[in-house]
Amino acid sequence: MEKQIFEKLRRELINGHSKKGHPFRYFTLATIGKNNSPQQRTVVLRKTDSKLELLFYTDKRSSKIQHILDNKNVSGLFYHPKKLLQVKIEGIAEIVDDTKTLASLWSGIPIKSRKDYTTTKAPSSLISNPDEVDYLSEGNHFCVVRIIPNKIEYLRLKRPNHLRVLFKKEDEEWKGDFLVP
């Protein structure tokens, strides 16, 4: 039964980036910030590969990048409201630095969306007016982060009994154990 659940989980994560409107497209990323304080924000799931490694894009000057450089342990939380399904992923974040990969992913971003990675000021910088954001005419601050999962917790709220499974990666294999919901 755990294998069937894991395959459903895999499909949901892949659908998160491949099916328009899927609720897993946006997920909450948690990092550890200054003074060991947890920091959360919503990011866009850009890809889930066959090993369930997740990719998201960001501005390399954002605080989440410094958090990851300081502590690579991250958590992602996904929720599907119609299926009452929550998936929590714990793993290690890596900043992708391969220039070919970055160039390929950058070229896949629609032109109008590229401006999100070209502001002259870093994300979270104070500004006096939201209409006065300046953009670079050349170059960008595009960054890709890969999350390599080591634990995935699946929680499905249903009747008569909720279903909760903790999957851990051991020797490149995922092993599941049922938990009390």
Secondary structure as GFF3:
##gff-version 3
##sequence-region A 1 181
A	DSSP	alpha_helix	2	18	.	.	.	ID=ss1
A	DSSP	three_ten_helix	23	25	.	.	.	ID=ss2
A	DSSP	beta_strand	26	32	.	.	.	ID=ss3
A	DSSP	three_ten_helix	34	36	.	.	.	ID=ss4
A	DSSP	beta_strand	38	44	.	.	.	ID=ss5
A	DSSP	beta_strand	47	48	.	.	.	ID=ss6
A	DSSP	beta_strand	54	59	.	.	.	ID=ss7
A	DSSP	alpha_helix	63	70	.	.	.	ID=ss8
A	DSSP	beta_strand	73	80	.	.	.	ID=ss9
A	DSSP	beta_strand	85	96	.	.	.	ID=ss10
A	DSSP	alpha_helix	99	107	.	.	.	ID=ss11
A	DSSP	alpha_helix	111	114	.	.	.	ID=ss12
A	DSSP	three_ten_helix	115	117	.	.	.	ID=ss13
A	DSSP	three_ten_helix	130	132	.	.	.	ID=ss14
A	DSSP	beta_strand	142	156	.	.	.	ID=ss15
A	DSSP	beta_strand	163	170	.	.	.	ID=ss16
A	DSSP	beta_strand	173	179	.	.	.	ID=ss17
###
